[in-house]
Amino acid sequence: MIRRFAAAAAATLLTAAAPVMAQEHDHAAHAAQSAPAMPTADHGHAHANFVSGRFHVRVDGPDHPIGDVILIPGLSSSPHVFDRITDSLKDRYRVHRLHVQGFAGAEPMDNASGPVAAPVAEDVARYIAEQGLNKPAVIGHSMGGTIGMMLAARHPDSVGKLMVVDMVPFMGAMFGGPGATPASVTPMADQIYTGMTAGPEEGYRAQAAASVTGMINTESERAGPLRDAARSDRAVSSTAFRELIVTDLTPELAHITAPTTVLYVKFNDPRMTDAMVDGIYGAAFRNLPGATLKRIDDSAHFIMLDQPARFETEVNAFLD
């Protein structure tokens, strides 16, 4: 069962498989300096007064919010995947959308070498402390879910609530089966990394289109994520994907004290039944027995794009 899961999930999660195209500075300059938290004329949102080489932050919301929500996009994604939910929350909550350096046109900066997810999680903890946020809710999609789990497990006092959107604690199990360990899947992760970094650009570009198609059922919603992937730094995305494969957070789940909700979808594989998918996620989060697991039907990986109304309903229920 896990091996069938691997075939579907690997295609779904290979968001990084896109060529490096023209690198735009986008919002990267805001991460290189201490920018005032005030709306900019061209975007209408604020940039947090926070210096990091790992990410920069867009902030939307009222002067006196009822709480703070941190949104973390996935591999090679931009904050734009959360545009709709931001619009629905920003009249009540202060919404902090991360833009990870190296993804979607942002310069790689400190993510140019070495791990990505783990250092980003550490800097999110620092962001929460320096901004004086009181136990914010954290919502992470895909790799963002991994970062959210790292944050909540390693800094449990920093997170008020956690939502993981279509991600498991150990992606390596998708490739190595039930007995997989980080060590056992490392050779495969290295092979995938080599293919992603050394393969021809034409093949890399073709895989991007195939991946986005598999990750989003709604054809009209594919252009943005495909553009984000195409504007992502190939080395950063490849390194981050390898890191996800060899990172097993299963033993750390027990350290998470924040109420946790996990949204997930049925894999794009006709052989996978609802019960099989439910079983996989139940087993994956066995070390976090208090977690609420919810399958979202009629959606691919980007639930917020395929099922925006359902996603908004689930987020509001999670925040209440």
N, C-alpha and C positions, 0 to 999 in steps of 0.2 A: 504494500500500500504506500509506504513512504517513497519507494522508488518511482511509482506512478506520479505521486505528488511532486517529486523532484523535476520530472520532465515538464510539467505544467508551470510550476513555480519558477523554475530557472528562466523560462522564456518571459514570464511576467516581470521578474525582478531585474532583468538585464537592461534597466533603463539607461545604463551608462553606454550602451553600445551605439554610439553616435560619433561621427567625425568631429574633430576640432575644426571649427570654422572661425571666422573673424572674431577675435576676442575683444569684447567691448568692456569699457570700464564700468558701465552700468552704475551701480551704487557702490562700487568698491572703494571709492575715495572716502566715503563716509566711515569705513572701517579703519582707515589709516590715520584718522584724526578724530579729535573729540568734537563731534558735531552737536550743535544745540538741538534739543528736542522740540523742534518747531516745524510746522508744515512747510514743505518746499513748493515753490510755485508750479513746478512741472508735474508733480505727482499728487499733491494734496495730503500726503501722509507725513508724519514726523520721522526723524531718524534718532534713535536713542543716543544719548550722550555716553557712549561706551566704546572703549578702544580694545579691539581684538583683531588678531590676524587670522581668526578662524571663521568669523561670520560678522555680519552687520544686521541691524534690526530696524524694521519698519514698525512704527507705533501708531495705532488709531484708537480713538475713544474719547470719552468725555473727561472733563476736568476732575469730576468726582465719581469714578466708576464704582460699581458694586463689587468688583474684583478684577483680577488680572488673568489673562489667558495667553499662554505661549504656544504658538503654532510652528511646528518644525516640519518642513517638506522633506521629501525623499531624495534618493540618489539622482543627481543631475536635474533636480527640479528647482523651481523658483517659488517665491512667496505667492505668485499669482494663482497657484492651484487652490489657495485659500481665499480668493477674492470674495466669493459669494458668502461664505460663512463669516468672513470679517464684516461684510456689510450688514449682516443680520445681527451681529453681536455688538458692534462698536457704539451703539447708542446707550448701552448699559455697561459693557466691559471695556477695559483697556486691553487692546489686542496687540500682542508683540509677535510679528512674523519674522522668523529668521531667514536670512539669505546666506547660505554657506559659501564661503570663498572657494572659487574654482568651479562652481556650478552656475549654469544659466548666465554666462557673461561676466560674472564677478571674477576678478583676478585671484589666482590661487593663494598668494601670500603665504601664510604659515602652513597651509594645506598642500603646498607644493611637494612635500616629501613626508614620508612616514604615515602613521595612522591618521584617520580623519574623524571617525565617529567618536572615539573615546576622548580625544582632546576637545572636540566640540562640546561634548557633555560636560567636561570640566569647566569650560568657559561659560556654559549656560548657568552652572551653579554659581560661578563668580558674578555673572550678570544679575541673577536674582538677588544676591547679597548686596552688590553695589548699587542697584536700583532701589533697594529697600522694598522689594515685593514680598507680600505676606502670603506665603504658601499658594502660589499661583496654580491654576489648572494648566496641565501640559498635554497637548495633543500632538502626536507625531505620526506621520504617514510613512510606511515602508522603512527606509533607513532612519527617518525621523522617529519612528516607533522604537527602533533600537536605541537611539540616542535618549529618548524619553525613559526607556527601561534602565539604561545605565545611570541616568540622573537620579531616578527615583530609588534605585537600589543602593547607589554609592553616596547619595546625599538625601536620605529619607526625610530629613527635617525641612528640606527646601521645597517639596512638592505637596500641594494640597490634594490634587486629584490627577490621575493619569489616564489618558485614552491612547491606546495603541491601535492604529488603523492598518489592518492587513499586513501584519508582520509577526513572525515567530521569534522566540528567544534564541534559537540556534538554527540558522539557515543552513548550516553544514549538514544537518540531518536530511535535507532535501536531496543532497548529493551522495551521502554516504550510508543512508539507511539507518535503522533503529539503533545500531551499535556504534554509530559514528562518534568520533571525538574530534576536537580541534586538530590533534596530531594526525589522525587518520585521513582527514580531508585536506590537509595542507598540500600534499602533492597535487591534488586536483585543483585546488585554489591557485597554486602556482602556475599550473598549466593554463587555466582560464585567464589569469593575469597576463601571461606571456602572449596568448592569442589576442587579447584586447589591446595590448600595447604595441605588438610587433606586426600584427596583421595589416593587410593593405587597406587603405582608406576607403576604397570602394566597397569592400566587404563590411567594413565598420559602419558605413552609411546605410547600406542595405539592412543590416541588423537593427539599426535604430528604427527604421520605418516598420519593420516586422514587430519589434518589441512594443512600440507605441500602439500599434494596431491591436495587439493582444492585451494590452493593459487598459484600454479604454473602449468600451462597446459603442459609445456615442460618437459617431464619425465627426460631427461638427466640433467636438471638444478636443480632437487630437492635435490640432495645429500648434497650440501653445506648448504642451509638453514636448512635442517633437522639436520645436524651436529651442526650448530650454536645453534639451539634450544635445542638440547640434552646437550650441554655444558654450557647452561645458568643456572644461579642460580634460583632455583624454587621459592624461596621467593621473589626475586627481580622482576622476571617476573610476578608473581601473583599480587604483590602490584601495579606494573605499569599498569597492565591490569585493575585492579579495579579503579585506578586513571583515566584512559581514559574514563571509563563508566560514572563517576560522574562529569567530567569536561565539562562545557559548555562554549565554547569560542565565541558563536554566538554574544553576546552583545559586545565583544571586537573587532570584525572584523572591526568595523568602525574606530578603531584607527590605522589600518594598512594603511600606506601611500605608501609603496613600490608596484610597479606594480606586480600583482600576477597572476600566471597561475595555474590552477588546472587540473591535469590529473586524469581521473577515468575510471573504466571499468564497463562493464555490469555484474551484479551479476550472480553467478552460480545457476540460478533458471529459468527454462523455462517459468514460469509465468510472469517474468519481461520483459517487452518490452523496446526497446530503449527509447521511449518517457517517460515511467515511470521512468527509471533511470535518464534521463536528468532532469526530473521534480524534483526528489529528490535532486539532486546536486544543481540545480538552487535555490530551496527553502532553502537548507542548507547554501548557501553563499549569501543569500538575503541582508545581511548587508554589503556586499562588492560588490556593483554593478559594479565596474570597473574590477572585476576579469574576466580573460579569462578562460572559462571552455571547456575542450576538452575530449570527450569520445574516449578511445582507444579500438577498437574492436579486437576480437580474442586474448584476453589476460586475464589472471587472475590477482590476486593482485600484483604480482611482475612483473610489466610492463617491467622493465629493463632486466629481464631474458626471458620473453615470447616474447617480441617485442623489442630486443635491437636496431635494425636499426631505428625503428620508435621513440624509446625513445631518441636516439642520435639526430635525426632530430628535435624533439620537444625541447630538451635541447639547441641545437644550436640556434634555433629560439628565444627561451626565453632569451638567453644571448646576442644576437645581438641587 
